[in-house]
Amino acid sequence: MTIPAVLFGVLISTLYGAAFHLWRGGNLSKLSLYIIASWIGFWIGHGMGGWMDVSFLDLGPLHLGTATMGSLLFIWMASLLDPHRDEKNLDR
């Protein structure tokens, strides 16, 4: 794994987390939660793609397809497990 591939992976996974936050809204702690979940899911997905030898949207040494699926899965799980996810509904 090259340094540019790692930096590109961090950039892409950060954008996934930020885009989800833009879509769902929330405060700075939710943004941090989504970005960290995206990082973890991205690299686990990348690792699983290499371990299972899946060639789905590979970009150089980066298994972008499986990494994207892992990132989105972890972001979704983080949003479901967030204890303050119904905070907007309590204000009404």
NORDAHU-V432424 format. One line per field, one symbol per residue. burial: 1 if it has 24 or more other C-alpha atoms within 12 Angstrom, else 0. A space follows every 10 residues. Layout:
# NORDAHU-V432424
burial: ???
This chain:
# NORDAHU-V432424
burial: 0000000111 0111111101 1000000001 1011111111 1111111110 0000000000 1111111111 1111110110 0000000000 00
